[in-house]
């Protein structure tokens, strides 16, 4: 399994464990016992107390982490951390994708961890974009059902629903319901498309993010989606309820696929759409 490795000193073990949970799949290890084999490591996150981060310590860190891996450095909040972060930037150079202090507010920490996870995926993505895009779109085109996740405020909803892939967008016909209340307040959505688990040799799972928009019922776009679905406009208009159409403009995909592994790449991949 390709993973993120979180290396930490003795003062930062608890923070490292929390970050590993947020960045997963990940593993922690103390600085005193780095792995002998880094072949399955996607990226390295260093979580340290700044007091021990001397110039000699930074040099040792730079030699410990293989030079091909992107590195993020988070220091425990304390006086003097900014000076150490600047010094780390000089030692690691372009390999350092983030240098900062561990946010103390839980919401800020969650946001920072998600942003870092996405950035590390982009930095270390192994599969060429054209091949990955083809794998994602072929996978979407071969399936028809998703879980649409919507929400606003404290309300969330996960809706199993059929979809249509057309022009690299998702179209969903619906009679309406609570999800439309969420979409009215917050057009940001997440979509999950996946196969039932059978074995590690047949994995397929997609987590998609994007923005939803309501397609007017009398628009050319609505008619095109109906035709692609094999539905007649007259028949839909004759139904006793209104049939609404949601278009999802996709922004990002996170793929877990055994097919990617068969092609010689990591099973987990991330793609900007």
Backbone as CSV, one residue per row, in Angstrom:
resi,resn,N_x,N_y,N_z,CA_x,CA_y,CA_z,C_x,C_y,C_z
1,UNK,0.840,-1.205,0.000,0.000,0.000,0.000,0.869,1.247,0.000
2,UNK,0.633,2.159,-0.924,1.346,3.433,-0.943,0.766,4.328,0.144
3,UNK,1.623,4.929,0.918,1.152,5.647,2.095,1.981,6.894,2.343
4,UNK,1.484,7.725,3.257,2.241,8.856,3.772,2.899,8.428,5.078
5,UNK,4.160,8.757,5.227,4.873,8.442,6.464,5.006,9.714,7.296
6,UNK,4.566,9.641,8.547,4.672,10.765,9.475,5.787,10.462,10.460
7,UNK,6.899,11.150,10.318,8.029,10.998,11.229,7.924,12.044,12.333
8,UNK,8.236,11.652,13.567,8.060,12.586,14.683,9.144,12.382,15.729
9,UNK,9.374,13.418,16.523,10.251,13.274,17.678,9.414,12.883,18.892
10,UNK,10.062,12.710,20.052,9.348,12.155,21.212,8.284,13.106,21.748
11,UNK,8.413,14.411,21.490,7.417,15.361,21.994,6.176,15.440,21.110
12,UNK,6.296,14.987,19.883,5.223,15.195,18.918,4.499,13.906,18.535
13,UNK,4.647,12.861,19.342,4.025,11.589,18.998,2.514,11.656,18.910
14,UNK,1.882,12.349,19.852,0.418,12.447,19.847,-0.073,13.219,18.629
15,UNK,0.575,14.342,18.330,0.194,15.132,17.157,0.413,14.354,15.873
16,UNK,1.492,13.575,15.818,1.772,12.768,14.626,0.686,11.720,14.406
17,UNK,0.237,11.087,15.479,-0.824,10.093,15.361,-2.117,10.695,14.848
18,UNK,-2.451,11.889,15.339,-3.662,12.576,14.860,-3.535,12.921,13.383
19,UNK,-2.386,13.438,12.971,-2.192,13.800,11.575,-2.227,12.581,10.668
20,UNK,-1.656,11.471,11.123,-1.691,10.248,10.322,-3.127,9.817,10.073
21,UNK,-3.981,9.991,11.081,-5.390,9.636,10.934,-6.069,10.532,9.890
22,UNK,-5.720,11.806,9.892,-6.325,12.754,8.955,-5.760,12.617,7.543
23,UNK,-4.500,12.199,7.433,-3.841,12.125,6.130,-3.964,10.758,5.466
24,UNK,-4.461,9.753,6.183,-4.442,8.353,5.765,-4.760,8.090,4.299
25,UNK,-4.256,6.958,3.794,-3.517,5.937,4.536,-2.120,6.418,4.927
26,UNK,-1.776,6.221,6.178,-0.509,6.740,6.685,-0.012,5.861,7.824
27,UNK,1.260,6.041,8.148,1.888,5.339,9.263,2.811,6.331,9.958
28,UNK,2.960,6.167,11.265,3.893,7.007,12.016,5.147,6.213,12.354
29,UNK,6.229,6.932,12.561,7.476,6.313,13.012,8.295,7.384,13.730
30,UNK,8.999,7.008,14.795,9.857,7.992,15.471,11.081,8.303,14.618
31,UNK,11.594,9.494,14.785,12.798,9.886,14.053,13.969,8.956,14.343
32,UNK,13.955,8.373,15.521,15.054,7.483,15.899,14.980,6.125,15.203
33,UNK,13.841,5.835,14.540,13.700,4.535,13.877,12.987,4.687,12.539
34,UNK,13.585,5.427,11.591,12.958,5.575,10.276,12.955,4.236,9.544
35,UNK,12.104,4.068,8.551,12.027,2.774,7.860,13.291,2.480,7.058
36,UNK,13.596,1.205,6.948,14.719,0.806,6.104,14.315,0.803,4.639
37,UNK,13.020,0.571,4.377,12.507,0.492,3.014,11.453,1.581,2.819
38,UNK,11.723,2.516,1.915,10.811,3.625,1.639,10.034,3.405,0.335
39,UNK,10.074,2.215,-0.219,9.545,2.012,-1.565,8.037,2.228,-1.667
40,UNK,7.308,2.060,-0.559,5.862,2.238,-0.631,5.407,3.557,-0.017
41,UNK,6.350,4.487,0.171,6.017,5.782,0.779,5.749,6.805,-0.310
42,UNK,4.603,7.464,-0.200,4.168,8.477,-1.159,4.768,9.844,-0.848
43,UNK,4.815,10.164,0.450,5.304,11.471,0.896,5.674,11.355,2.366
44,UNK,6.461,12.307,2.843,6.903,12.306,4.236,6.459,13.597,4.911
45,UNK,5.830,13.438,6.070,5.441,14.586,6.897,6.255,14.517,8.185
46,UNK,6.927,15.603,8.496,7.734,15.692,9.715,6.965,16.512,10.739
47,UNK,6.754,15.939,11.919,6.065,16.640,13.005,7.027,16.680,14.182
48,UNK,7.450,17.901,14.531,8.561,18.040,15.471,8.327,19.189,16.438
49,UNK,9.019,19.128,17.556,9.171,20.293,18.420,10.379,21.073,17.911
50,UNK,10.251,22.391,17.848,11.295,23.165,17.171,12.607,23.177,17.942
51,UNK,12.567,22.920,19.259,13.766,23.079,20.082,14.911,22.183,19.611
52,UNK,14.582,20.979,19.155,15.641,20.077,18.726,16.018,20.208,17.269
53,UNK,15.403,21.147,16.584,15.618,21.275,15.142,16.785,22.222,14.882
54,UNK,17.968,21.784,15.202,19.181,22.570,14.969,19.603,22.441,13.512
55,UNK,20.612,23.196,13.130,21.128,23.097,11.760,21.611,21.678,11.471
56,UNK,22.300,21.090,12.433,22.761,19.708,12.247,21.582,18.751,12.168
57,UNK,20.538,19.010,12.970,19.355,18.165,12.929,18.644,18.245,11.594
58,UNK,18.560,19.433,11.007,17.945,19.590,9.695,18.723,18.838,8.624
59,UNK,20.034,18.901,8.700,20.859,18.168,7.728,20.619,16.667,7.834
60,UNK,20.492,16.166,9.070,20.230,14.735,9.250,18.864,14.367,8.671
61,UNK,17.876,15.229,8.888,16.546,14.970,8.336,16.582,14.912,6.815
62,UNK,17.278,15.868,6.215,17.355,15.911,4.759,18.022,14.664,4.203
63,UNK,18.952,14.097,4.948,19.606,12.865,4.495,18.746,11.635,4.772
64,UNK,17.877,11.716,5.787,17.036,10.573,6.159,15.940,10.331,5.132
65,UNK,15.298,11.409,4.668,14.162,11.284,3.746,14.686,11.203,2.320
66,UNK,14.342,10.158,1.564,14.805,10.058,0.175,14.495,11.317,-0.627
67,UNK,15.422,11.684,-1.482,15.326,12.976,-2.170,14.183,13.069,-3.171
68,UNK,13.592,11.935,-3.580,12.513,12.005,-4.568,11.147,12.256,-3.924
69,UNK,11.069,12.234,-2.597,9.775,12.367,-1.927,9.467,13.823,-1.571
70,UNK,8.218,14.251,-1.769,7.812,15.559,-1.244,7.763,15.507,0.282
71,UNK,8.075,16.630,0.904,8.168,16.705,2.367,7.307,17.859,2.870
72,UNK,6.600,17.611,3.973,5.897,18.673,4.691,6.448,18.707,6.107
73,UNK,6.596,19.897,6.651,7.125,20.062,7.998,6.124,20.837,8.837
74,UNK,5.696,20.210,9.927,4.835,20.874,10.907,5.539,20.871,12.245
75,UNK,5.682,22.060,12.819,6.286,22.201,14.136,5.202,22.438,15.180
76,UNK,5.428,21.917,16.385,4.529,22.233,17.484,4.623,23.725,17.785
77,UNK,3.498,24.387,18.056,3.527,25.835,18.288,4.427,26.195,19.471
78,UNK,5.335,27.133,19.239,6.220,27.613,20.302,6.997,28.801,19.771
79,UNK,7.561,29.564,20.696,8.397,30.690,20.292,9.623,30.168,19.557
80,UNK,9.982,30.833,18.481,11.155,30.450,17.716,10.865,29.521,16.564
81,UNK,9.605,29.108,16.418,9.270,28.159,15.352,9.484,28.763,13.963
82,UNK,9.159,30.046,13.815,9.269,30.670,12.491,10.704,30.641,11.973
83,UNK,11.665,30.872,12.844,13.069,30.857,12.425,13.474,29.466,11.951
84,UNK,13.023,28.430,12.649,13.344,27.066,12.248,12.678,26.701,10.919
85,UNK,11.481,27.195,10.697,10.788,26.919,9.435,11.530,27.542,8.258
86,UNK,12.038,28.735,8.445,12.826,29.376,7.374,14.089,28.577,7.088
87,UNK,14.724,28.107,8.129,15.939,27.306,7.947,15.619,25.997,7.230
88,UNK,14.479,25.404,7.540,14.082,24.162,6.870,13.856,24.395,5.388
89,UNK,13.295,25.546,5.046,13.084,25.870,3.641,14.381,25.933,2.868
90,UNK,15.427,26.431,3.501,16.730,26.510,2.840,17.346,25.117,2.669
91,UNK,17.137,24.231,3.631,17.742,22.896,3.580,17.012,21.993,2.589
92,UNK,15.676,21.989,2.645,14.904,21.067,1.795,14.622,21.638,0.407
93,UNK,14.642,22.945,0.259,14.425,23.553,-1.051,13.052,23.227,-1.631
94,UNK,13.024,22.877,-2.923,11.761,22.628,-3.617,11.030,21.393,-3.124
95,UNK,11.708,20.523,-2.404,11.041,19.316,-1.875,10.020,19.665,-0.801
96,UNK,10.184,20.824,-0.156,9.322,21.193,0.962,8.042,21.821,0.424
97,UNK,6.948,21.067,0.472,5.685,21.563,-0.081,4.892,22.342,0.944
98,UNK,5.222,22.197,2.221,4.542,22.967,3.268,5.447,23.061,4.471
99,UNK,5.469,24.220,5.104,6.190,24.414,6.355,5.351,25.335,7.231
100,UNK,4.950,24.844,8.400,4.117,25.645,9.279,4.049,25.030,10.657
101,UNK,3.224,25.635,11.503,3.005,25.103,12.839,1.685,24.339,12.868
102,UNK,1.604,23.348,13.727,0.391,22.548,13.852,-0.734,23.432,14.382
103,UNK,-1.832,23.609,13.631,-2.932,24.449,14.127,-3.504,23.893,15.425
104,UNK,-3.776,24.780,16.373,-4.318,24.340,17.655,-5.834,24.204,17.629
105,UNK,-6.499,24.946,16.757,-7.948,24.842,16.624,-8.299,23.596,15.803
106,UNK,-9.204,22.731,16.283,-9.512,21.483,15.567,-10.015,21.692,14.142
107,UNK,-10.841,22.717,13.932,-11.353,22.973,12.586,-10.224,23.410,11.658
108,UNK,-9.369,24.303,12.159,-8.220,24.745,11.357,-7.286,23.586,11.054
109,UNK,-7.104,22.698,12.026,-6.241,21.533,11.813,-6.843,20.610,10.762
110,UNK,-8.148,20.372,10.836,-8.810,19.509,9.845,-8.682,20.098,8.454
111,UNK,-8.918,21.398,8.317,-8.816,22.050,7.003,-7.391,21.971,6.468
112,UNK,-6.416,22.213,7.341,-5.015,22.191,6.912,-4.599,20.780,6.502
113,UNK,-5.070,19.771,7.227,-4.703,18.394,6.909,-5.301,17.964,5.572
114,UNK,-6.548,18.333,5.315,-7.182,17.995,4.037,-6.435,18.669,2.888
115,UNK,-6.108,19.950,3.064,-5.376,20.670,2.018,-4.008,20.040,1.772
116,UNK,-3.327,19.639,2.848,-2.014,19.006,2.700,-2.144,17.661,2.007
117,UNK,-3.135,16.865,2.387,-3.334,15.547,1.770,-3.526,15.687,0.263
118,UNK,-4.328,16.624,-0.143,-4.581,16.828,-1.568,-3.322,17.304,-2.282
119,UNK,-2.571,18.167,-1.625,-1.349,18.671,-2.262,-0.313,17.572,-2.412
120,UNK,-0.188,16.723,-1.396,0.776,15.630,-1.476,0.406,14.658,-2.582
121,UNK,-0.892,14.402,-2.768,-1.317,13.542,-3.868,-0.925,14.143,-5.210
122,UNK,-1.125,15.451,-5.341,-0.769,16.099,-6.616,0.734,16.038,-6.849
123,UNK,1.521,16.249,-5.792,2.979,16.248,-5.925,3.509,14.858,-6.295
124,UNK,2.855,13.821,-5.760,3.422,12.482,-5.891,2.610,11.556,-6.789
125,UNK,1.665,12.101,-7.551,0.849,11.251,-8.417,1.746,10.502,-9.394
126,UNK,1.518,9.196,-9.524,2.400,8.378,-10.330,1.887,8.169,-11.748
127,UNK,0.599,8.184,-11.954,0.023,7.826,-13.243,-0.068,9.055,-14.138
128,UNK,0.388,8.974,-15.375,0.264,10.128,-16.282,-1.186,10.556,-16.412
129,UNK,-1.407,11.862,-16.465,-2.766,12.394,-16.442,-3.661,11.848,-17.553
130,UNK,-3.204,11.747,-18.821,-4.112,11.218,-19.851,-4.585,9.798,-19.556
131,UNK,-3.688,8.946,-19.073,-4.076,7.575,-18.742,-5.032,7.543,-17.558
132,UNK,-4.750,8.379,-16.560,-5.602,8.416,-15.381,-6.989,8.949,-15.725
133,UNK,-7.042,9.988,-16.536,-8.342,10.543,-16.947,-9.160,9.491,-17.695
134,UNK,-8.506,8.751,-18.570,-9.214,7.706,-19.313,-9.745,6.628,-18.373
135,UNK,-8.939,6.240,-17.382,-9.355,5.219,-16.439,-10.556,5.696,-15.618
136,UNK,-10.538,6.951,-15.191,-11.636,7.513,-14.408,-12.914,7.583,-15.243
137,UNK,-12.818,8.128,-16.455,-14.011,8.298,-17.279,-14.564,6.963,-17.766
138,UNK,-13.681,6.021,-18.084,-14.155,4.691,-18.465,-14.886,4.034,-17.296
139,UNK,-14.352,4.214,-16.106,-14.997,3.644,-14.928,-16.359,4.256,-14.672
140,UNK,-16.476,5.571,-14.849,-17.766,6.231,-14.677,-18.756,5.790,-15.748
141,UNK,-18.277,5.679,-16.981,-19.154,5.300,-18.077,-19.657,3.872,-17.983
142,UNK,-18.915,3.021,-17.302,-19.304,1.618,-17.187,-20.270,1.378,-16.035
143,UNK,-20.554,2.420,-15.249,-21.443,2.274,-14.097,-22.577,3.297,-14.188
144,UNK,-23.606,3.103,-13.394,-24.792,3.954,-13.528,-25.329,4.486,-12.208
145,UNK,-24.806,4.016,-11.074,-25.383,4.385,-9.783,-24.309,4.980,-8.886
146,UNK,-24.694,6.019,-8.150,-23.757,6.693,-7.259,-24.451,7.018,-5.945
147,UNK,-23.659,7.500,-4.999,-24.186,8.108,-3.780,-23.866,9.591,-3.850
148,UNK,-24.908,10.402,-3.880,-24.759,11.857,-3.952,-24.811,12.416,-2.542
149,UNK,-23.756,13.116,-2.139,-23.669,13.686,-0.784,-23.843,15.196,-0.855
150,UNK,-24.846,15.695,-0.159,-25.143,17.121,-0.127,-25.279,17.567,1.324
151,UNK,-25.206,18.858,1.551,-25.388,19.341,2.911,-25.235,20.841,3.011
152,UNK,-25.760,21.385,4.084,-25.504,22.776,4.445,-25.810,22.920,5.932
153,UNK,-25.070,23.832,6.601,-25.219,23.961,8.042,-24.895,22.644,8.724
154,UNK,-25.785,22.223,9.621,-25.596,20.951,10.321,-26.311,19.794,9.637
155,UNK,-26.950,20.046,8.505,-27.725,19.016,7.816,-26.893,18.370,6.704
156,UNK,-26.916,17.055,6.634,-26.228,16.327,5.561,-27.152,15.236,5.050
157,UNK,-26.891,14.806,3.813,-27.713,13.753,3.224,-26.884,12.974,2.202
158,UNK,-27.046,11.656,2.203,-26.412,10.786,1.213,-27.526,10.077,0.454
159,UNK,-27.602,10.310,-0.860,-28.713,9.818,-1.666,-28.231,8.831,-2.716
160,UNK,-28.621,7.564,-2.649,-28.337,6.642,-3.760,-29.174,7.065,-4.968
161,UNK,-28.537,7.234,-6.127,-29.253,7.759,-7.283,-28.553,7.328,-8.574
162,UNK,-29.333,7.155,-9.620,-28.782,6.804,-10.924,-28.210,8.052,-11.584
163,UNK,-27.140,7.881,-12.346,-26.537,9.021,-13.033,-26.283,8.676,-14.494
164,UNK,-26.068,9.727,-15.265,-25.706,9.617,-16.677,-24.421,10.396,-16.890
165,UNK,-23.417,9.777,-17.521,-22.184,10.473,-17.870,-22.321,11.007,-19.282
166,UNK,-22.213,12.323,-19.428,-22.373,12.965,-20.731,-21.423,14.155,-20.797
167,UNK,-20.537,14.160,-21.803,-19.565,15.249,-21.964,-18.737,15.467,-20.699
168,UNK,-18.332,14.369,-20.066,-17.498,14.399,-18.861,-18.183,15.098,-17.683
169,UNK,-19.499,15.164,-17.719,-20.287,15.674,-16.595,-21.275,14.600,-16.157
170,UNK,-21.722,14.715,-14.924,-22.748,13.803,-14.434,-24.108,14.496,-14.473
171,UNK,-25.119,13.757,-14.944,-26.489,14.256,-14.955,-27.351,13.307,-14.134
172,UNK,-28.191,13.878,-13.277,-29.029,13.094,-12.385,-30.475,13.582,-12.492
173,UNK,-31.374,12.702,-12.887,-32.801,13.016,-12.906,-33.392,12.677,-11.544
174,UNK,-34.286,13.541,-11.066,-34.844,13.342,-9.732,-36.221,13.984,-9.621
175,UNK,-37.062,13.376,-8.790,-38.376,13.943,-8.512,-38.300,15.075,-7.499
176,UNK,-37.139,15.288,-6.889,-36.992,16.349,-5.889,-36.738,15.780,-4.511
177,UNK,-36.751,16.630,-3.495,-36.542,16.178,-2.122,-35.543,17.042,-1.368
178,UNK,-35.109,16.531,-0.215,-34.267,17.323,0.683,-32.939,17.715,0.061
179,UNK,-32.418,16.867,-0.817,-31.122,17.207,-1.424,-31.181,18.530,-2.173
180,UNK,-32.357,18.879,-2.697,-32.483,20.147,-3.420,-32.465,21.338,-2.467
181,UNK,-32.905,21.137,-1.233,-32.773,22.196,-0.233,-31.301,22.463,0.052
182,UNK,-30.524,21.371,0.155,-29.087,21.544,0.375,-28.432,22.228,-0.823
183,UNK,-28.795,21.802,-2.029,-28.187,22.367,-3.228,-28.515,23.842,-3.396
184,UNK,-29.694,24.237,-2.932,-30.070,25.651,-3.003,-29.149,26.496,-2.139
185,UNK,-28.784,25.961,-0.969,-27.923,26.702,-0.042,-26.446,26.481,-0.309
186,UNK,-26.105,25.300,-0.867,-24.694,24.940,-1.038,-24.543,24.026,-2.251
187,UNK,-24.083,24.543,-3.377,-23.970,23.718,-4.584,-22.794,22.753,-4.589
188,UNK,-21.929,22.813,-3.577,-20.796,21.889,-3.504,-21.295,20.492,-3.159
189,UNK,-20.832,19.490,-3.908,-21.279,18.118,-3.682,-20.097,17.158,-3.726
190,UNK,-20.317,15.995,-3.153,-19.391,14.881,-3.287,-20.187,13.688,-3.799
191,UNK,-19.568,12.909,-4.672,-20.233,11.760,-5.284,-19.326,10.544,-5.131
192,UNK,-19.901,9.437,-4.685,-19.158,8.186,-4.562,-19.703,7.177,-5.563
193,UNK,-18.794,6.577,-6.338,-19.140,5.516,-7.285,-18.209,4.350,-6.978
194,UNK,-18.764,3.173,-6.757,-17.911,2.078,-6.304,-18.571,0.740,-6.592
195,UNK,-17.736,-0.297,-6.590,-18.203,-1.669,-6.718,-18.200,-2.332,-5.344
196,UNK,-19.087,-3.297,-5.113,-19.017,-4.064,-3.862,-17.652,-4.736,-3.736
197,UNK,-17.139,-4.779,-2.518,-15.826,-5.387,-2.317,-15.917,-6.897,-2.501
198,UNK,-15.056,-7.422,-3.352,-14.925,-8.864,-3.547,-13.530,-9.314,-3.128
199,UNK,-12.507,-8.619,-3.646,-11.131,-8.925,-3.282,-10.268,-7.726,-3.640
200,UNK,-9.039,-7.734,-3.162,-8.112,-6.643,-3.464,-7.751,-6.614,-4.943
201,UNK,-8.045,-7.678,-5.675,-7.727,-7.750,-7.105,-8.812,-7.129,-7.974
202,UNK,-9.953,-6.754,-7.367,-11.064,-6.206,-8.160,-11.583,-4.897,-7.566
203,UNK,-10.686,-4.084,-7.068,-11.082,-2.830,-6.425,-11.497,-1.787,-7.455
204,UNK,-12.602,-1.095,-7.192,-12.925,0.122,-7.927,-13.740,1.023,-7.014
205,UNK,-13.208,2.213,-6.756,-13.920,3.208,-5.965,-13.516,4.598,-6.390
206,UNK,-14.495,5.472,-6.564,-14.244,6.856,-6.951,-14.914,7.792,-5.954
207,UNK,-14.163,8.754,-5.468,-14.735,9.859,-4.705,-14.562,11.112,-5.554
208,UNK,-15.669,11.722,-5.918,-15.666,12.875,-6.806,-16.160,14.104,-6.060
209,UNK,-15.592,15.252,-6.387,-16.106,16.514,-5.869,-16.435,17.421,-7.044
210,UNK,-17.402,18.300,-6.837,-17.791,19.202,-7.905,-18.873,20.159,-7.455
211,UNK,-19.463,20.835,-8.427,-20.518,21.809,-8.161,-21.754,21.409,-8.960
212,UNK,-22.887,21.493,-8.312,-24.145,21.095,-8.928,-24.907,22.318,-9.421
213,UNK,-25.639,22.130,-10.509,-26.490,23.183,-11.056,-27.783,22.554,-11.558
214,UNK,-28.893,23.261,-11.396,-30.185,22.790,-11.875,-30.322,23.151,-13.346
215,UNK,-30.646,22.163,-14.187,-30.811,22.376,-15.622,-32.281,22.693,-15.900
216,UNK,-32.581,23.830,-16.532,-33.985,24.170,-16.817,-34.678,23.094,-17.642
217,UNK,-35.931,22.818,-17.292,-36.664,21.706,-17.907,-36.943,21.934,-19.388
218,UNK,-36.948,23.163,-19.847,-37.243,23.431,-21.259,-35.989,23.824,-22.046
219,UNK,-34.839,23.482,-21.523,-33.584,23.835,-22.191,-33.139,22.737,-23.153
220,UNK,-32.267,23.108,-24.085,-31.685,22.144,-25.011,-30.886,21.095,-24.232
221,UNK,-30.200,21.519,-23.175,-29.388,20.609,-22.371,-30.258,19.527,-21.721
222,UNK,-31.421,19.916,-21.230,-32.356,18.957,-20.634,-32.777,17.923,-21.675
223,UNK,-33.087,18.400,-22.876,-33.494,17.491,-23.947,-32.384,16.542,-24.354
224,UNK,-31.132,17.032,-24.400,-30.002,16.174,-24.753,-29.808,15.073,-23.719
225,UNK,-29.932,15.427,-22.435,-29.767,14.434,-21.378,-30.876,13.384,-21.441
226,UNK,-32.101,13.825,-21.727,-33.202,12.871,-21.874,-32.939,11.908,-23.029
227,UNK,-32.497,12.448,-24.159,-32.233,11.615,-25.333,-31.123,10.607,-25.048
228,UNK,-30.061,11.057,-24.357,-28.964,10.158,-24.023,-29.421,9.058,-23.063
229,UNK,-30.437,9.362,-22.293,-30.996,8.404,-21.354,-32.006,7.468,-22.022
230,UNK,-32.391,7.814,-23.251,-33.375,7.018,-23.963,-34.796,7.311,-23.558
231,UNK,-35.031,8.534,-23.073,-36.368,8.934,-22.632,-36.956,9.958,-23.585
232,UNK,-38.251,9.878,-23.799,-38.955,10.828,-24.656,-39.446,12.007,-23.823
233,UNK,-39.254,13.224,-24.327,-39.660,14.425,-23.606,-41.164,14.419,-23.327
234,UNK,-41.938,13.984,-24.305,-43.393,13.975,-24.131,-43.806,13.047,-22.994
235,UNK,-43.140,11.908,-22.893,-43.469,10.960,-21.835,-43.134,11.522,-20.460
236,UNK,-42.007,12.210,-20.353,-41.603,12.796,-19.080,-42.566,13.904,-18.670
237,UNK,-42.984,14.723,-19.636,-43.911,15.807,-19.321,-45.292,15.288,-18.952
238,UNK,-45.618,14.064,-19.361,-46.929,13.486,-19.051,-46.978,12.860,-17.662
239,UNK,-45.835,12.766,-16.994,-45.813,12.176,-15.657,-46.556,13.061,-14.658
240,UNK,-47.087,12.485,-13.573,-47.860,13.269,-12.602,-47.005,14.126,-11.665
241,UNK,-45.683,14.011,-11.766,-44.783,14.838,-10.950,-43.732,15.461,-11.857
242,UNK,-43.126,16.537,-11.386,-42.050,17.174,-12.127,-40.774,16.346,-12.012
243,UNK,-40.049,16.262,-13.114,-38.759,15.574,-13.125,-37.664,16.632,-13.313
244,UNK,-36.841,16.768,-12.319,-35.784,17.781,-12.312,-34.468,17.154,-12.773
245,UNK,-33.589,17.983,-13.301,-32.294,17.509,-13.785,-31.179,18.317,-13.125
246,UNK,-30.268,17.595,-12.500,-29.095,18.207,-11.871,-27.864,17.862,-12.693
247,UNK,-27.076,18.853,-13.008,-25.784,18.649,-13.672,-24.684,18.863,-12.637
248,UNK,-23.714,17.962,-12.614,-22.572,18.113,-11.724,-21.324,18.324,-12.559
249,UNK,-20.742,19.490,-12.410,-19.472,19.806,-13.056,-18.356,19.307,-12.134
250,UNK,-17.651,18.288,-12.584,-16.654,17.629,-11.752,-15.379,18.450,-11.644
251,UNK,-14.787,18.441,-10.467,-13.562,19.195,-10.218,-12.375,18.310,-9.867
252,UNK,-12.628,17.247,-9.101,-11.521,16.403,-8.665,-12.026,14.980,-8.451
253,UNK,-11.158,14.019,-8.716,-11.485,12.606,-8.512,-10.366,11.942,-7.735
254,UNK,-10.735,11.143,-6.748,-9.785,10.292,-6.045,-10.176,8.850,-6.340
255,UNK,-9.287,8.139,-6.975,-9.561,6.800,-7.473,-8.785,5.758,-6.682
256,UNK,-9.450,4.660,-6.342,-8.781,3.462,-5.833,-9.138,2.346,-6.798
257,UNK,-8.133,1.793,-7.484,-8.412,0.858,-8.565,-7.320,-0.198,-8.678
258,UNK,-7.731,-1.452,-8.682,-6.768,-2.518,-8.915,-6.272,-2.500,-10.358
259,UNK,-7.059,-1.906,-11.269,-6.608,-1.787,-12.658,-5.387,-0.880,-12.756
260,UNK,-5.364,0.191,-11.950,-4.176,1.052,-11.925,-2.952,0.261,-11.498
261,UNK,-3.122,-0.627,-10.518,-2.003,-1.465,-10.091,-1.563,-2.412,-11.197
262,UNK,-2.511,-2.974,-11.925,-2.146,-3.885,-13.012,-1.369,-3.159,-14.106
263,UNK,-1.615,-1.853,-14.233,-0.891,-1.055,-15.218,0.482,-0.615,-14.705
264,UNK,0.795,-0.978,-13.458,2.111,-0.679,-12.907,2.170,0.566,-12.054
265,UNK,1.007,1.087,-11.629,0.964,2.306,-10.824,0.365,2.012,-9.455
266,UNK,0.372,3.005,-8.591,-0.266,2.858,-7.287,-1.777,2.738,-7.468
267,UNK,-2.417,1.995,-6.567,-3.865,1.809,-6.667,-4.611,3.106,-6.418
268,UNK,-4.077,3.971,-5.570,-4.751,5.229,-5.216,-4.166,6.369,-6.033
269,UNK,-5.039,7.086,-6.729,-4.618,8.179,-7.594,-5.569,9.361,-7.410
270,UNK,-5.081,10.546,-7.713,-5.905,11.759,-7.619,-5.777,12.538,-8.914
271,UNK,-6.908,13.104,-9.379,-6.948,13.766,-10.668,-7.776,15.035,-10.591
272,UNK,-7.238,16.127,-11.100,-8.020,17.351,-11.298,-8.788,17.221,-12.600
273,UNK,-10.080,17.534,-12.548,-10.946,17.367,-13.722,-11.341,18.724,-14.308
